[in-house]
Amino acid sequence: MWRSLYLFLLISCTQTGTIISDAPPPNLSQPVIRGGWALPVDEHEEIQRAENVERRDHEIRVSLAVEHFEKPGFDRYGFWDQSGNYEHAYGGDQDGSFSYRFTGTEMMPRTLEIKARLSAESQSQGKADETSDVTLLINGTEVGRQTVVPDNGVGRFYVWRLKDPARIRKLRLTPDATNELRFVVDPQAKKKHGLCIYGKALNASAPEPGEPITIVYRLDEKGGIR
C-alpha cells in the first residue's frame, strides 16, 4: 500500500533495492528478482538459500523466504522492502498465484501445518470489502481455502493444518526440495483482490515480529506414519 509513494525512486531502486515494475523478469525460472533482473545462481544453491530446515524431536520445520517465489501468475507483481512494516511479495490486481519450492520428509508426518502472514493487495489503503479468497495447494492438491484481510500493510497470520493421513498421502510429498507450495487467488473466486505475502519486519514499529512462510511436519515417536 505504500509503494505508490515511492514510484519516483524506481531508477534508484534498480541499484539499491528491488524492482517494482509491472514488467516480468527475463527469466522466471529464477525466483529472486533484484535490480531488474533474475540473479544467475545455481538452482540447488538457490533452494538451499531460500529455505531453512530445522530438525527437532518429532518435528521438522521448513522456513521459506517470501521473496523466493516462482511462476508468479499475477499481471502485476514484485517484492517490496523499501518502506512499511514488513517486506512482502505482492501480486495484483485480481487473480493469480505465487509458488515456492520446499523440502519434504522421508516419513509421512502425523500432522502437517502451513503458516503465512497474508493480505489482499492494493496500490492504496485496501477497502473493507477488498478481501481475497486464497487457496493453498501442495504438489497440485488443494489443502484448503481461506479469505484473507484487505491490504492493511501488515496482514495477519493464516494457518492450514492437516491431520488426516489419507489427505496427507494425497499431497505426494518427497524428501527432496522439489515439492511445490502454491498460494492461489482463483479466477473463479468470489473475492479476488490480489495477494500479499509478508516476511521480515522492516522496523521496530511493526505490530508483531516478522516471520517467513513456515511448513511444520510433526512426527510420532516412531518417526511418522505409513
PyRosetta script that sets phi, psi and omega in degrees:
from pyrosetta import init, pose_from_sequence

init()
pose = pose_from_sequence("MWRSLYLFLLISCTQTGTIISDAPPPNLSQPVIRGGWALPVDEHEEIQRAENVERRDHEIRVSLAVEHFEKPGFDRYGFWDQSGNYEHAYGGDQDGSFSYRFTGTEMMPRTLEIKARLSAESQSQGKADETSDVTLLINGTEVGRQTVVPDNGVGRFYVWRLKDPARIRKLRLTPDATNELRFVVDPQAKKKHGLCIYGKALNASAPEPGEPITIVYRLDEKGGIR")
pose.set_psi(1, -21.2)
pose.set_omega(1, -179.4)
pose.set_phi(2, -91.0)
pose.set_psi(2, -5.1)
pose.set_omega(2, -172.5)
pose.set_phi(3, -64.3)
pose.set_psi(3, -33.3)
pose.set_omega(3, -176.3)
pose.set_phi(4, -63.2)
pose.set_psi(4, -22.7)
pose.set_omega(4, 179.6)
pose.set_phi(5, -77.7)
pose.set_psi(5, -10.0)
pose.set_omega(5, -172.2)
pose.set_phi(6, -123.5)
pose.set_psi(6, 14.8)
pose.set_omega(6, -178.6)
pose.set_phi(7, -61.6)
pose.set_psi(7, -29.7)
pose.set_omega(7, -179.5)
pose.set_phi(8, -66.8)
pose.set_psi(8, -12.0)
pose.set_omega(8, 178.4)
pose.set_phi(9, -92.1)
pose.set_psi(9, 10.4)
pose.set_omega(9, -174.1)
pose.set_phi(10, -56.1)
pose.set_psi(10, -42.8)
pose.set_omega(10, -177.3)
pose.set_phi(11, -65.9)
pose.set_psi(11, -45.8)
pose.set_omega(11, -179.9)
pose.set_phi(12, -67.7)
pose.set_psi(12, -28.0)
pose.set_omega(12, 179.1)
pose.set_phi(13, -63.5)
pose.set_psi(13, -27.6)
pose.set_omega(13, -179.8)
pose.set_phi(14, -68.8)
pose.set_psi(14, -13.8)
pose.set_omega(14, 177.6)
pose.set_phi(15, -101.7)
pose.set_psi(15, -33.0)
pose.set_omega(15, -170.8)
pose.set_phi(16, -121.3)
pose.set_psi(16, -13.6)
pose.set_omega(16, -174.9)
pose.set_phi(17, -134.7)
pose.set_psi(17, -141.9)
pose.set_omega(17, -176.3)
pose.set_phi(18, -118.6)
pose.set_psi(18, 137.3)
pose.set_omega(18, -176.4)
pose.set_phi(19, -62.7)
pose.set_psi(19, 143.1)
pose.set_omega(19, -179.9)
pose.set_phi(20, -121.5)
pose.set_psi(20, 23.6)
pose.set_omega(20, -179.4)
pose.set_phi(21, -76.9)
pose.set_psi(21, 155.4)
pose.set_omega(21, 174.3)
pose.set_phi(22, -77.1)
pose.set_psi(22, -16.8)
pose.set_omega(22, -175.9)
pose.set_phi(23, -70.3)
pose.set_psi(23, 139.2)
pose.set_omega(23, 178.9)
pose.set_phi(24, -69.8)
pose.set_psi(24, 151.8)
pose.set_omega(24, 177.8)
pose.set_phi(25, -69.6)
pose.set_psi(25, 160.5)
pose.set_omega(25, -178.9)
pose.set_phi(26, -63.2)
pose.set_psi(26, -29.2)
pose.set_omega(26, -173.6)
pose.set_phi(27, -133.4)
pose.set_psi(27, 100.8)
pose.set_omega(27, -176.6)
pose.set_phi(28, -74.2)
pose.set_psi(28, -9.4)
pose.set_omega(28, 179.6)
pose.set_phi(29, -74.3)
pose.set_psi(29, -16.2)
pose.set_omega(29, 176.7)
pose.set_phi(30, -103.3)
pose.set_psi(30, 114.6)
pose.set_omega(30, -170.2)
pose.set_phi(31, -73.1)
pose.set_psi(31, -25.6)
pose.set_omega(31, -175.8)
pose.set_phi(32, -88.5)
pose.set_psi(32, 122.4)
pose.set_omega(32, -177.3)
pose.set_phi(33, -118.2)
pose.set_psi(33, 109.1)
pose.set_omega(33, 179.5)
pose.set_phi(34, -134.4)
pose.set_psi(34, 142.1)
pose.set_omega(34, 176.6)
pose.set_phi(35, 64.7)
pose.set_psi(35, 15.4)
pose.set_omega(35, 174.3)
pose.set_phi(36, 94.6)
pose.set_psi(36, 3.7)
pose.set_omega(36, 178.2)
pose.set_phi(37, -146.5)
pose.set_psi(37, 163.8)
pose.set_omega(37, 178.5)
pose.set_phi(38, -84.4)
pose.set_psi(38, 131.9)
pose.set_omega(38, -178.3)
pose.set_phi(39, -67.1)
pose.set_psi(39, 131.5)
pose.set_omega(39, -179.1)
pose.set_phi(40, -80.5)
pose.set_psi(40, 84.5)
pose.set_omega(40, -179.0)
pose.set_phi(41, -119.7)
pose.set_psi(41, 156.7)
pose.set_omega(41, 177.8)
pose.set_phi(42, -65.4)
pose.set_psi(42, 137.1)
pose.set_omega(42, -174.1)
pose.set_phi(43, -59.8)
pose.set_psi(43, -45.2)
pose.set_omega(43, -178.6)
pose.set_phi(44, -64.6)
pose.set_psi(44, -44.9)
pose.set_omega(44, 179.6)
pose.set_phi(45, -63.5)
pose.set_psi(45, -35.4)
pose.set_omega(45, 179.8)
pose.set_phi(46, -63.5)
pose.set_psi(46, -43.6)
pose.set_omega(46, 179.1)
pose.set_phi(47, -62.1)
pose.set_psi(47, -43.7)
pose.set_omega(47, -178.8)
pose.set_phi(48, -63.6)
pose.set_psi(48, -35.4)
pose.set_omega(48, -179.7)
pose.set_phi(49, -77.1)
pose.set_psi(49, -28.1)
pose.set_omega(49, -176.5)
pose.set_phi(50, -77.4)
pose.set_psi(50, -22.6)
pose.set_omega(50, -177.5)
pose.set_phi(51, -129.5)
pose.set_psi(51, 157.4)
pose.set_omega(51, 175.7)
pose.set_phi(52, -127.4)
pose.set_psi(52, 128.0)
pose.set_omega(52, -177.2)
pose.set_phi(53, -113.1)
pose.set_psi(53, 121.2)
pose.set_omega(53, 176.6)
pose.set_phi(54, -112.3)
pose.set_psi(54, 131.1)
pose.set_omega(54, 179.6)
pose.set_phi(55, -113.9)
pose.set_psi(55, 121.9)
pose.set_omega(55, 178.2)
pose.set_phi(56, -123.8)
pose.set_psi(56, -179.3)
pose.set_omega(56, 176.8)
pose.set_phi(57, -61.7)
pose.set_psi(57, 117.5)
pose.set_omega(57, 175.3)
pose.set_phi(58, 61.5)
pose.set_psi(58, 22.1)
pose.set_omega(58, 179.1)
pose.set_phi(59, -152.4)
pose.set_psi(59, 137.9)
pose.set_omega(59, 172.4)
pose.set_phi(60, -124.7)
pose.set_psi(60, 126.7)
pose.set_omega(60, -177.6)
pose.set_phi(61, -118.4)
pose.set_psi(61, 122.6)
pose.set_omega(61, 178.5)
pose.set_phi(62, -110.5)
pose.set_psi(62, 125.0)
pose.set_omega(62, 178.8)
pose.set_phi(63, -110.7)
pose.set_psi(63, 131.1)
pose.set_omega(63, -177.3)
pose.set_phi(64, -115.1)
pose.set_psi(64, 128.6)
pose.set_omega(64, 176.2)
pose.set_phi(65, -70.4)
pose.set_psi(65, 130.5)
pose.set_omega(65, -171.4)
pose.set_phi(66, -65.9)
pose.set_psi(66, -25.3)
pose.set_omega(66, -177.1)
pose.set_phi(67, -77.1)
pose.set_psi(67, -10.0)
pose.set_omega(67, -175.9)
pose.set_phi(68, -91.5)
pose.set_psi(68, 44.5)
pose.set_omega(68, 178.9)
pose.set_phi(69, -78.8)
pose.set_psi(69, 157.6)
pose.set_omega(69, 176.3)
pose.set_phi(70, -128.4)
pose.set_psi(70, 161.4)
pose.set_omega(70, 173.3)
pose.set_phi(71, 47.6)
pose.set_psi(71, 52.8)
pose.set_omega(71, 179.2)
pose.set_phi(72, -64.7)
pose.set_psi(72, 125.0)
pose.set_omega(72, -176.0)
pose.set_phi(73, -98.1)
pose.set_psi(73, 10.9)
pose.set_omega(73, -179.1)
pose.set_phi(74, -93.0)
pose.set_psi(74, 151.5)
pose.set_omega(74, 176.3)
pose.set_phi(75, -67.1)
pose.set_psi(75, -33.7)
pose.set_omega(75, -179.7)
pose.set_phi(76, -127.7)
pose.set_psi(76, 123.2)
pose.set_omega(76, -177.0)
pose.set_phi(77, -155.0)
pose.set_psi(77, 165.4)
pose.set_omega(77, 177.2)
pose.set_phi(78, 171.6)
pose.set_psi(78, -167.7)
pose.set_omega(78, 178.5)
pose.set_phi(79, -132.5)
pose.set_psi(79, 132.0)
pose.set_omega(79, -173.2)
pose.set_phi(80, -121.8)
pose.set_psi(80, 126.7)
pose.set_omega(80, 177.3)
pose.set_phi(81, -143.4)
pose.set_psi(81, 27.6)
pose.set_omega(81, -175.6)
pose.set_phi(82, -97.7)
pose.set_psi(82, -19.5)
pose.set_omega(82, -177.2)
pose.set_phi(83, -165.7)
pose.set_psi(83, 177.1)
pose.set_omega(83, -179.7)
pose.set_phi(84, 87.1)
pose.set_psi(84, -170.7)
pose.set_omega(84, -175.4)
pose.set_phi(85, -86.9)
pose.set_psi(85, -34.3)
pose.set_omega(85, -175.4)
pose.set_phi(86, -137.0)
pose.set_psi(86, 145.3)
pose.set_omega(86, 166.7)
pose.set_phi(87, -65.8)
pose.set_psi(87, 151.6)
pose.set_omega(87, -179.1)
pose.set_phi(88, -161.9)
pose.set_psi(88, 147.1)
pose.set_omega(88, 166.4)
pose.set_phi(89, -84.1)
pose.set_psi(89, 139.1)
pose.set_omega(89, -179.3)
pose.set_phi(90, -132.2)
pose.set_psi(90, 146.2)
pose.set_omega(90, 177.9)
pose.set_phi(91, -143.9)
pose.set_psi(91, 128.8)
pose.set_omega(91, 179.0)
pose.set_phi(92, -143.7)
pose.set_psi(92, 174.1)
pose.set_omega(92, 14.2)
pose.set_phi(93, -106.7)
pose.set_psi(93, -14.2)
pose.set_omega(93, -179.9)
pose.set_phi(94, -129.0)
pose.set_psi(94, -94.3)
pose.set_omega(94, -176.4)
pose.set_phi(95, -96.8)
pose.set_psi(95, 162.5)
pose.set_omega(95, -179.6)
pose.set_phi(96, 157.3)
pose.set_psi(96, -165.8)
pose.set_omega(96, -177.1)
pose.set_phi(97, -159.7)
pose.set_psi(97, 160.7)
pose.set_omega(97, 170.1)
pose.set_phi(98, -125.8)
pose.set_psi(98, 136.4)
pose.set_omega(98, 178.8)
pose.set_phi(99, -118.7)
pose.set_psi(99, 146.4)
pose.set_omega(99, 177.1)
pose.set_phi(100, -135.5)
pose.set_psi(100, 140.3)
pose.set_omega(100, 172.9)
pose.set_phi(101, -91.5)
pose.set_psi(101, 146.1)
pose.set_omega(101, -178.7)
pose.set_phi(102, -151.7)
pose.set_psi(102, 162.9)
pose.set_omega(102, -178.8)
pose.set_phi(103, -86.6)
pose.set_psi(103, 132.9)
pose.set_omega(103, 176.1)
pose.set_phi(104, -90.4)
pose.set_psi(104, -159.1)
pose.set_omega(104, -179.3)
pose.set_phi(105, -136.5)
pose.set_psi(105, 148.9)
pose.set_omega(105, -179.7)
pose.set_phi(106, -68.5)
pose.set_psi(106, -32.8)
pose.set_omega(106, -179.2)
pose.set_phi(107, -100.0)
pose.set_psi(107, 145.8)
pose.set_omega(107, 177.7)
pose.set_phi(108, -69.8)
pose.set_psi(108, 122.5)
pose.set_omega(108, -177.7)
pose.set_phi(109, -70.3)
pose.set_psi(109, 149.9)
pose.set_omega(109, 174.2)
pose.set_phi(110, -71.3)
pose.set_psi(110, -38.9)
pose.set_omega(110, 177.5)
pose.set_phi(111, -137.4)
pose.set_psi(111, 140.4)
pose.set_omega(111, 176.1)
pose.set_phi(112, -120.9)
pose.set_psi(112, 129.4)
pose.set_omega(112, -177.1)
pose.set_phi(113, -132.4)
pose.set_psi(113, 132.6)
pose.set_omega(113, 176.8)
pose.set_phi(114, -121.5)
pose.set_psi(114, 130.4)
pose.set_omega(114, -177.2)
pose.set_phi(115, -130.9)
pose.set_psi(115, 134.9)
pose.set_omega(115, 178.0)
pose.set_phi(116, -153.4)
pose.set_psi(116, 147.8)
pose.set_omega(116, 174.7)
pose.set_phi(117, -90.4)
pose.set_psi(117, 121.8)
pose.set_omega(117, -171.3)
pose.set_phi(118, -134.9)
pose.set_psi(118, 158.7)
pose.set_omega(118, 166.2)
pose.set_phi(119, -156.6)
pose.set_psi(119, 171.2)
pose.set_omega(119, 168.8)
pose.set_phi(120, -71.0)
pose.set_psi(120, 178.2)
pose.set_omega(120, -176.6)
pose.set_phi(121, -125.4)
pose.set_psi(121, 132.1)
pose.set_omega(121, 177.0)
pose.set_phi(122, -144.7)
pose.set_psi(122, 151.0)
pose.set_omega(122, 178.3)
pose.set_phi(123, -81.1)
pose.set_psi(123, -3.5)
pose.set_omega(123, 174.4)
pose.set_phi(124, -140.9)
pose.set_psi(124, -167.5)
pose.set_omega(124, 178.0)
pose.set_phi(125, -61.1)
pose.set_psi(125, 123.9)
pose.set_omega(125, -178.8)
pose.set_phi(126, -67.6)
pose.set_psi(126, 138.2)
pose.set_omega(126, 176.3)
pose.set_phi(127, -77.4)
pose.set_psi(127, 161.5)
pose.set_omega(127, -172.8)
pose.set_phi(128, -60.3)
pose.set_psi(128, -30.2)
pose.set_omega(128, -177.6)
pose.set_phi(129, -95.8)
pose.set_psi(129, 5.2)
pose.set_omega(129, -178.1)
pose.set_phi(130, -93.2)
pose.set_psi(130, 61.8)
pose.set_omega(130, 177.0)
pose.set_phi(131, -93.1)
pose.set_psi(131, 175.5)
pose.set_omega(131, 177.1)
pose.set_phi(132, -137.9)
pose.set_psi(132, 137.6)
pose.set_omega(132, 172.3)
pose.set_phi(133, -85.8)
pose.set_psi(133, 115.4)
pose.set_omega(133, -175.6)
pose.set_phi(134, -110.4)
pose.set_psi(134, 122.1)
pose.set_omega(134, 176.7)
pose.set_phi(135, -100.5)
pose.set_psi(135, 133.1)
pose.set_omega(135, 177.7)
pose.set_phi(136, -101.8)
pose.set_psi(136, 128.3)
pose.set_omega(136, 177.6)
pose.set_phi(137, -119.9)
pose.set_psi(137, 142.3)
pose.set_omega(137, 169.7)
pose.set_phi(138, -123.6)
pose.set_psi(138, 121.5)
pose.set_omega(138, -177.6)
pose.set_phi(139, 51.1)
pose.set_psi(139, 37.9)
pose.set_omega(139, 176.1)
pose.set_phi(140, 84.9)
pose.set_psi(140, -4.5)
pose.set_omega(140, -179.6)
pose.set_phi(141, -102.9)
pose.set_psi(141, 132.5)
pose.set_omega(141, -177.6)
pose.set_phi(142, -69.3)
pose.set_psi(142, 131.8)
pose.set_omega(142, 174.9)
pose.set_phi(143, -94.8)
pose.set_psi(143, -39.0)
pose.set_omega(143, 179.5)
pose.set_phi(144, 168.0)
pose.set_psi(144, 174.5)
pose.set_omega(144, -178.0)
pose.set_phi(145, -132.5)
pose.set_psi(145, 138.7)
pose.set_omega(145, 176.2)
pose.set_phi(146, -138.2)
pose.set_psi(146, 150.1)
pose.set_omega(146, 175.7)
pose.set_phi(147, -93.3)
pose.set_psi(147, 121.3)
pose.set_omega(147, -176.2)
pose.set_phi(148, -97.6)
pose.set_psi(148, 157.1)
pose.set_omega(148, -174.2)
pose.set_phi(149, -66.2)
pose.set_psi(149, 160.5)
pose.set_omega(149, 172.8)
pose.set_phi(150, -61.2)
pose.set_psi(150, 164.5)
pose.set_omega(150, 179.3)
pose.set_phi(151, -66.5)
pose.set_psi(151, 109.4)
pose.set_omega(151, 177.6)
pose.set_phi(152, -118.8)
pose.set_psi(152, 7.7)
pose.set_omega(152, 178.8)
pose.set_phi(153, 84.5)
pose.set_psi(153, -9.4)
pose.set_omega(153, -179.0)
pose.set_phi(154, -130.4)
pose.set_psi(154, -24.2)
pose.set_omega(154, -178.2)
pose.set_phi(155, 63.8)
pose.set_psi(155, -161.4)
pose.set_omega(155, 172.5)
pose.set_phi(156, -155.4)
pose.set_psi(156, 163.6)
pose.set_omega(156, -178.1)
pose.set_phi(157, -79.3)
pose.set_psi(157, 139.1)
pose.set_omega(157, 174.4)
pose.set_phi(158, -126.4)
pose.set_psi(158, 140.4)
pose.set_omega(158, -177.1)
pose.set_phi(159, -125.1)
pose.set_psi(159, 132.4)
pose.set_omega(159, 169.4)
pose.set_phi(160, -111.8)
pose.set_psi(160, 130.5)
pose.set_omega(160, -175.3)
pose.set_phi(161, -134.3)
pose.set_psi(161, 131.3)
pose.set_omega(161, 177.7)
pose.set_phi(162, -119.5)
pose.set_psi(162, 133.4)
pose.set_omega(162, 176.6)
pose.set_phi(163, -124.2)
pose.set_psi(163, -12.4)
pose.set_omega(163, -177.7)
pose.set_phi(164, -79.7)
pose.set_psi(164, 116.1)
pose.set_omega(164, -179.0)
pose.set_phi(165, -56.0)
pose.set_psi(165, -36.9)
pose.set_omega(165, -179.1)
pose.set_phi(166, -64.2)
pose.set_psi(166, -41.6)
pose.set_omega(166, 179.4)
pose.set_phi(167, -69.4)
pose.set_psi(167, -37.4)
pose.set_omega(167, 179.0)
pose.set_phi(168, -65.9)
pose.set_psi(168, -40.5)
pose.set_omega(168, 178.8)
pose.set_phi(169, -61.1)
pose.set_psi(169, -35.0)
pose.set_omega(169, -178.5)
pose.set_phi(170, -65.4)
pose.set_psi(170, -16.9)
pose.set_omega(170, -179.8)
pose.set_phi(171, -75.5)
pose.set_psi(171, -15.9)
pose.set_omega(171, 177.0)
pose.set_phi(172, 54.0)
pose.set_psi(172, 50.1)
pose.set_omega(172, 179.1)
pose.set_phi(173, -67.6)
pose.set_psi(173, 139.9)
pose.set_omega(173, 176.9)
pose.set_phi(174, -120.4)
pose.set_psi(174, 154.6)
pose.set_omega(174, -174.6)
pose.set_phi(175, -76.4)
pose.set_psi(175, -1.0)
pose.set_omega(175, 178.7)
pose.set_phi(176, -99.1)
pose.set_psi(176, -171.4)
pose.set_omega(176, -174.9)
pose.set_phi(177, -98.6)
pose.set_psi(177, 34.4)
pose.set_omega(177, -178.9)
pose.set_phi(178, -105.0)
pose.set_psi(178, 0.6)
pose.set_omega(178, 178.3)
pose.set_phi(179, -68.1)
pose.set_psi(179, 150.9)
pose.set_omega(179, -178.2)
pose.set_phi(180, -118.8)
pose.set_psi(180, 126.0)
pose.set_omega(180, 172.0)
pose.set_phi(181, -105.5)
pose.set_psi(181, 126.1)
pose.set_omega(181, -173.6)
pose.set_phi(182, -132.6)
pose.set_psi(182, 126.0)
pose.set_omega(182, 174.1)
pose.set_phi(183, -99.9)
pose.set_psi(183, 122.8)
pose.set_omega(183, -171.4)
pose.set_phi(184, -126.1)
pose.set_psi(184, 130.9)
pose.set_omega(184, 163.7)
pose.set_phi(185, -103.7)
pose.set_psi(185, 103.9)
pose.set_omega(185, -170.7)
pose.set_phi(186, -72.7)
pose.set_psi(186, 144.2)
pose.set_omega(186, 176.5)
pose.set_phi(187, -58.4)
pose.set_psi(187, -26.3)
pose.set_omega(187, -179.1)
pose.set_phi(188, -91.3)
pose.set_psi(188, 1.1)
pose.set_omega(188, -179.0)
pose.set_phi(189, -66.0)
pose.set_psi(189, 147.1)
pose.set_omega(189, 178.0)
pose.set_phi(190, -70.7)
pose.set_psi(190, -34.2)
pose.set_omega(190, -178.9)
pose.set_phi(191, -119.0)
pose.set_psi(191, 114.3)
pose.set_omega(191, -176.8)
pose.set_phi(192, -144.1)
pose.set_psi(192, 96.7)
pose.set_omega(192, 179.1)
pose.set_phi(193, -129.9)
pose.set_psi(193, 46.6)
pose.set_omega(193, 175.8)
pose.set_phi(194, 73.5)
pose.set_psi(194, -170.6)
pose.set_omega(194, -174.6)
pose.set_phi(195, -154.4)
pose.set_psi(195, 137.4)
pose.set_omega(195, 168.6)
pose.set_phi(196, -118.8)
pose.set_psi(196, 136.8)
pose.set_omega(196, 174.6)
pose.set_phi(197, -120.2)
pose.set_psi(197, 118.0)
pose.set_omega(197, -171.5)
pose.set_phi(198, -97.0)
pose.set_psi(198, 149.3)
pose.set_omega(198, 179.6)
pose.set_phi(199, -127.1)
pose.set_psi(199, -121.9)
pose.set_omega(199, -174.4)
pose.set_phi(200, -66.4)
pose.set_psi(200, 145.4)
pose.set_omega(200, 174.6)
pose.set_phi(201, -70.9)
pose.set_psi(201, 143.5)
pose.set_omega(201, -178.6)
pose.set_phi(202, -100.0)
pose.set_psi(202, -13.0)
pose.set_omega(202, -179.9)
pose.set_phi(203, -156.2)
pose.set_psi(203, 169.4)
pose.set_omega(203, -176.7)
pose.set_phi(204, -72.7)
pose.set_psi(204, -15.0)
pose.set_omega(204, -178.4)
pose.set_phi(205, -85.5)
pose.set_psi(205, -2.2)
pose.set_omega(205, 176.9)
pose.set_phi(206, -58.0)
pose.set_psi(206, 137.4)
pose.set_omega(206, -174.2)
pose.set_phi(207, -63.6)
pose.set_psi(207, -26.0)
pose.set_omega(207, 178.7)
pose.set_phi(208, -144.7)
pose.set_psi(208, 158.9)
pose.set_omega(208, 175.0)
pose.set_phi(209, -60.4)
pose.set_psi(209, 143.9)
pose.set_omega(209, 177.2)
pose.set_phi(210, -76.1)
pose.set_psi(210, 150.2)
pose.set_omega(210, 178.8)
pose.set_phi(211, -139.7)
pose.set_psi(211, 148.1)
pose.set_omega(211, 173.2)
pose.set_phi(212, -75.1)
pose.set_psi(212, 175.4)
pose.set_omega(212, 168.4)
pose.set_phi(213, -65.2)
pose.set_psi(213, 133.2)
pose.set_omega(213, -179.1)
pose.set_phi(214, -123.8)
pose.set_psi(214, 139.9)
pose.set_omega(214, 173.9)
pose.set_phi(215, -121.9)
pose.set_psi(215, 122.9)
pose.set_omega(215, -176.1)
pose.set_phi(216, -119.1)
pose.set_psi(216, 122.5)
pose.set_omega(216, 172.5)
pose.set_phi(217, -100.4)
pose.set_psi(217, 121.8)
pose.set_omega(217, 175.9)
pose.set_phi(218, -108.2)
pose.set_psi(218, 123.9)
pose.set_omega(218, -175.6)
pose.set_phi(219, -107.2)
pose.set_psi(219, 160.0)
pose.set_omega(219, 173.7)
pose.set_phi(220, -87.1)
pose.set_psi(220, -176.7)
pose.set_omega(220, -175.4)
pose.set_phi(221, -65.3)
pose.set_psi(221, -18.8)
pose.set_omega(221, 177.5)
pose.set_phi(222, -90.7)
pose.set_psi(222, 0.1)
pose.set_omega(222, 178.6)
pose.set_phi(223, 106.9)
pose.set_psi(223, -30.1)
pose.set_omega(223, -178.7)
pose.set_phi(224, 167.2)
pose.set_psi(224, -168.3)
pose.set_omega(224, 179.3)
pose.set_phi(225, -123.8)
pose.set_psi(225, 159.8)
pose.set_omega(225, -179.8)
pose.set_phi(226, -117.5)
pose.dump_pdb("model.pdb")
